[in-house]
Amino acid sequence: MVEWKLLGEVCEILDSQRRPVSKGERNQGVYPYYGANGIQDYVDSYIFDGTFLLLGEDGSVINKDKSPVLHWAEGKIWVNNHAHILKENKKALLRYLYYSLQCTDVSDIVRGVPPKINQANMRAIPLPIPSLSEQNRIVGILDTFTSCIENLKQQIAERRKQYEYYRDQLLDLEGREKVEINSIASFVKERISASNLTPYNYTSVENLLKDKAGRQDAENVPAEGNWTKYQRGDILIGNIRPYLRKIWLSDREGGTNGDVMVIRPKDGLLPKFLYYCLSSESFFLYYNQSLKDGKMPRGEKSRVLSFVIPLIEKIEQSRIVSILDTFEASIANLEAQLKEREKQYEYYRNQLLTFK
């Protein structure tokens, strides 16, 4: 039988030692400055030194699964007044509390706008507290999963850096003949009737996924009107902030709205090669310079076709595409492993922390 205790009984709470510092008064340094949703800045001093669990007090306080927003912090840190500070005492392992709180629904203690979990309500959160030896066993299992997850995330980050480096090298203009996109590709002006659109082939800027992740089925398909038609091999790019980093090489025929640009390569240009050119950071920075003022600024479409890329033979385009495809496949494989491991972690965490 596991005993249930209140959070305030099984940890120290150091909220009285917090000190907020306005952005203008902070001196830049190496020590993390924490708020409710994690590190906000780096400052030249610290007020805590040790291992702590931070729980959001106001603003970012609750996740989609209704658990509290938590951050594990180690070393010398500064914390403002938007995060509660929990420290281990002899009644429970702080790491155990970290995992247990991830499984705790706190929606009934979140109050106000912006959302807030005050200290009294936080202290009263009930948690199952097994023996210290059992806590150690649970923490050991879950730490193994989290270590693997963090390792995969690091591998993905490193592989992305490699990909970006080689992409920039392979697409470098130095010593190559150059060409503006307008001579080898054009905007699509064909139209398609709404009667031919379905969630599978209608693409709005909202369901055009970011970071080259493709697209997902649309939730709202227009019932009438004529829309820009795209086909397999066309490139779709978001043309309104905050969707400017969305790009997709189409694998089907369909229709899209005015917030999405559709570019069609001409003969002699591999669609995937142009896709890699337009998904580069250099293109994003170039196009971003054309944004017009406004709440949801748009870029000047003409600038897209003025972007300069290397003019190379198809065989060399194919070689570059093959190299970059290998990187993307490697990243996708690591991301699939990460997703699977995260599912395993959540399953075992819930199994280990469900006491009846």
Helices and strands as residue ranges (DSSP letters): E 3-6, G 7-9, E 11-13, G 15-17, G 23-25, E 28-35, E 38-43, E 48-56, E 70-79, E 83-88, H 94-102, G 107-109, H 119-123, E 126-129, H 132-170, E 178-180, G 181-183, E 185-187, E 191-193, G 194-196, E 202-203, E 226-230, E 235-238, E 247-249, E 254-256, E 260-265, H 271-278, H 281-288, H 301-306, E 308-310, H 314-352
